[in-house]
Each structure stands twice: as C-alpha cells, then as structure tokens.
Amino acid sequence: MKPNSIYQSVIEILDLYSFEVKIEIILKRWAVKNRFAGSSDRRKIRDLIFDILRQKKSCEYAGGGSSGRNLLIGYLKLNNVDLKGALDGSPHGPGKLTSIERDFNVDLSDSDFIYKLDIPGWLVPIIKRSTGDDFSEIAKILRTRSVTQLRVNLKKISREKAIVLLLKDKILAELNLLCSSALDILGGAPNIMRSSAYINGFVELQDAGSQLMSQLITTNNNDKILDLCAGAGGKSLAIACNTNVLAHFYAADVNYERMKDIQTRSKRAGVKIRLLDDVSLTAPYDKIIIDAPCSGSGSWRRDPEGKWLLDKDKLSNYMKTQRKLILQGIGLLRDGGHIVYITCSILDIENEKLINDLMISSKSFKIINKKSLIPSLDSDGFFGAVLKKI
Ligand SMILES: C[S@@+](CC[C@H](N)C(=O)[O-])C[C@H]1O[C@@H](n2cnc3c(N)ncnc32)[C@H](O)[C@@H]1O
C-alpha cells in the first residue's frame, strides 16, 4: 500500500474506535474486511495508530478535533510531516487538505505543554508527586514507542550466543544496558516468534524492567515459590530460568484461563511450574511473587489505551486488590518468608506509599529491599519491593 492509502486506513480505523472495543479487535476486524492489506501494511497501520493513541490529546490539540482525520493531521503536524503531500487527494488516500485545515494553527512550540497533554489531567499531580524531577522526561518518553525486548534463557545460552543465533533468522539484537538477561531488538522483531531461538526456548519476549524485578527474588535449594498473580507466567519463568538451585514453582491466578500458556512456555524453557486451583493446599511457601494488577502507568507505551481508560474508581479498586493480595500472601508464607511485590506502575500510591502504609497498619512484615524504574529507552517503568514476614 502507498503511504497515503495507509493514512486513509488509519483514519477509517480511528473513526471506528471509541474505546469501548479494544483497538486490537478493531484492527483484526478491519484486516478481515480488507484482505488486500498485507502483513507489512497491517503492521505499518497498527504502528501509526498506536503512535497516535500514545499522543492522542496532543494530536487532538494540533489537529483541531477528535475525528480520525483530525487525529492524523495533528499527528503529522506534531511530527513535521508535509501535510499537503500526505493529504493530496490521490486515489485511495485521504481527501485533499482543505483551506480550513491548512490554516488551523495552534502553538506547538512549548514541548513541555505538549508532553503533559498526553497524560490524563487528573493524573498529572499524582505522577508529578511520584516522579519529582523526572516528570517531564517521563511524560515525553511515554509518548514514544518502546523497543521490543527479549529475555535470554541463561540456563540454555549466553546473551552473546543468543545474539548470533537470532541473526540467523534476520533478527538484529544487542545487549540491554540495564539487565543481565535482556536483549534489545534493533531489527526483524516480526520474525521473533518463528525463529529457532524462540521455538527452542533460548529466548522469550519480556521487557527488561520485568526481568529486573524478577531478579529481586533470591532462590534457595528446595524453596517453594508461588507466583500468585501468574498471568502467562512471565515472572516465574524468568526466575526459574535464572537459577541453578532446585526450587519448586507454583502458579495461580484469579483467572485460571490466563495461565493457559504457562505449560507450553515452561516446556519450551525446560523448567517446571505447577498450576494451582487452590493455593492454600500447598502452603506455606518460602517465597511469593505478587505481580499485582495495577494502573499499568509504567508500560503505557505498550498499552496506550490503558492510559485513557484509567479512572479514579479503577485505580482505587487496583489499590484495594493490591493490599488484599499482600495480606493474602503474608497468610500463605512461612515465618520469615519473602514476598516480592511488583507493579508496572509509576504511581507512589500503588508502590512505596501503599506498602509503607500497609506495613504500619498490619505490622506483619518489614520491607527489606526495593527498586524503582522509570520508563526509559532501556525499560518500562516498574516498582518492586521485597517484604519479609515477621
Ligand atoms: C500484571 S498481571 C500478571 C502478569 C504476569 N505475572 C506476567 O509476568 O506475565 C496481573 C495478574 O493478576 C491477576 N489477578 C488479579 N486479581 C487477582 C487476585 N485477587 N488474585 C490472584 N490474581 C489476580 C490478573 O488476572 C492478572 O493475570
């Protein structure tokens, strides 16, 4: 597809989207109806739509409205793309740029203002308080794409050898600077899931920050380790692949269906994780990972819809669940055992503040380690804390 046809498709898809149905579903439906679009066209369309969703408010501001066409025009203006050329009325492309659109001008010179627009207004003071001097940098980075990252299964291969293996499948990778098991993908990301490195369990898709948080846990021989919010098992797989001691891994999730890929993934990685219906039957545990449901504010680059869908009620429900999960975890631990509490949030009220307040009120644990990561070129934003049962 020519660039202008891509633009027209982006406009059509954005006009179909109202946040009630997930954008991935809208994109799939669009692809079924428009079979002429090949996989590389679909990828370009998806990338552009996700770019626009990351910068939705500033695109509305620069484009003078919230229709698909306004959003695209705003995005092109903000990114200094020649508007006349992009909207030249060519076949299958967007209609010609009107004089009103051409003459609509707003001040785009204050970049701090533009960055701030792309954080929901009610969250700006909370994020400012939580991130201090890093606020502007974070607001800026959340508007950009994040790099695809892999976790190397160090049980099977070194990072350097994994880079060579990936190159055979035309995937260009380099060492991630933050995390000793992570690679950044510089090219060929669409080939990852059919590469021999992936199929044979040498690498997995996982953000470097998520891998770093998994490294907060120390494993000892015969430890019983429960991943209480396992989802697809990312954290327990990372821990199991990063240790040489014999530990026993268990996984649970309030939504059992979410764990459906764990067995395939652990088989590929060469580790064992037992799925549980009832976590109390195998208690007490030595270590519990609580990768809690949260605002996701540290990973809004990967899930830009999440940022616009979050509201005060949802945030307060997440915080209630986070407190409940920690107390449940304490009840399932042996005395002296550890919880590793993790969120992909940059909000203090889901992180330090939440655990500090809970520590004071419950008196059932103390904090022995913690780590915060802000969203950056090297990773998403995460918080992790190790809590010791007392
Ligand atoms: C951040 S995701 C976990 C991601 C996963 N650990 C990974 O690394 O791929 C949070 C998970 O917590 C689960 N969850 C939410 N409330 C829960 C609860 N009360 N008990 C257990 N799991 C819960 C959700 O179903 C979701 O899968």
The ligand as an SDF file (V2000), in Angstrom:
LIG
                    3D

 27 29  0  0  0  0  0  0  0  0999 V2000
    0.2630   -7.7970   35.9950 C   0  0  0  0  0  0  0  0  0  0  0  0
   -0.6910   -9.1670   35.5860 S   0  0  0  0  0  0  0  0  0  0  0  0
    0.4320  -10.5020   35.8100 C   0  0  0  0  0  0  0  0  0  0  0  0
    1.4460  -10.6700   34.7110 C   0  0  0  0  0  0  0  0  0  0  0  0
    2.2930  -11.9050   34.8520 C   0  0  0  0  0  0  0  0  0  0  0  0
    2.8120  -12.1020   36.1850 N   0  0  0  0  0  0  0  0  0  0  0  0
    3.4480  -11.9330   33.8690 C   0  0  0  0  0  0  0  0  0  0  0  0
    4.6010  -11.6260   34.2350 O   0  0  0  0  0  0  0  0  0  0  0  0
    3.1970  -12.2760   32.7030 O   0  0  0  0  0  0  0  0  0  0  0  0
   -1.7210   -9.3270   36.9850 C   0  0  0  0  0  0  0  0  0  0  0  0
   -2.4780  -10.6250   37.0860 C   0  0  0  0  0  0  0  0  0  0  0  0
   -3.1140  -10.6370   38.3600 O   0  0  0  0  0  0  0  0  0  0  0  0
   -4.2950  -11.3760   38.2340 C   0  0  0  0  0  0  0  0  0  0  0  0
   -5.1520  -11.0550   39.3980 N   0  0  0  0  0  0  0  0  0  0  0  0
   -5.9580  -10.0050   39.5800 C   0  0  0  0  0  0  0  0  0  0  0  0
   -6.5630  -10.0710   40.7940 N   0  0  0  0  0  0  0  0  0  0  0  0
   -6.1150  -11.1850   41.3900 C   0  0  0  0  0  0  0  0  0  0  0  0
   -6.3590  -11.8280   42.6290 C   0  0  0  0  0  0  0  0  0  0  0  0
   -7.1910  -11.2900   43.5270 N   0  0  0  0  0  0  0  0  0  0  0  0
   -5.7240  -12.9880   42.8950 N   0  0  0  0  0  0  0  0  0  0  0  0
   -4.8780  -13.5240   42.0050 C   0  0  0  0  0  0  0  0  0  0  0  0
   -4.5930  -12.9670   40.7910 N   0  0  0  0  0  0  0  0  0  0  0  0
   -5.2070  -11.8160   40.4990 C   0  0  0  0  0  0  0  0  0  0  0  0
   -4.8380  -10.9710   36.8880 C   0  0  0  0  0  0  0  0  0  0  0  0
   -5.7330  -11.9460   36.3950 O   0  0  0  0  0  0  0  0  0  0  0  0
   -3.5590  -10.8360   36.0590 C   0  0  0  0  0  0  0  0  0  0  0  0
   -3.3010  -12.0100   35.3450 O   0  0  0  0  0  0  0  0  0  0  0  0
  1  2  1  0
  2  3  1  0
  2 10  1  0
  3  4  1  0
  4  5  1  0
  5  6  1  0
  5  7  1  0
  7  8  2  0
  7  9  1  0
 10 11  1  0
 11 12  1  0
 11 26  1  0
 12 13  1  0
 13 14  1  0
 13 24  1  0
 14 15  1  0
 14 23  1  0
 15 16  2  0
 16 17  1  0
 17 18  1  0
 17 23  2  0
 18 19  1  0
 18 20  2  0
 20 21  1  0
 21 22  2  0
 22 23  1  0
 24 25  1  0
 24 26  1  0
 26 27  1  0
M  CHG  2   2   1   9  -1
M  END
$$$$
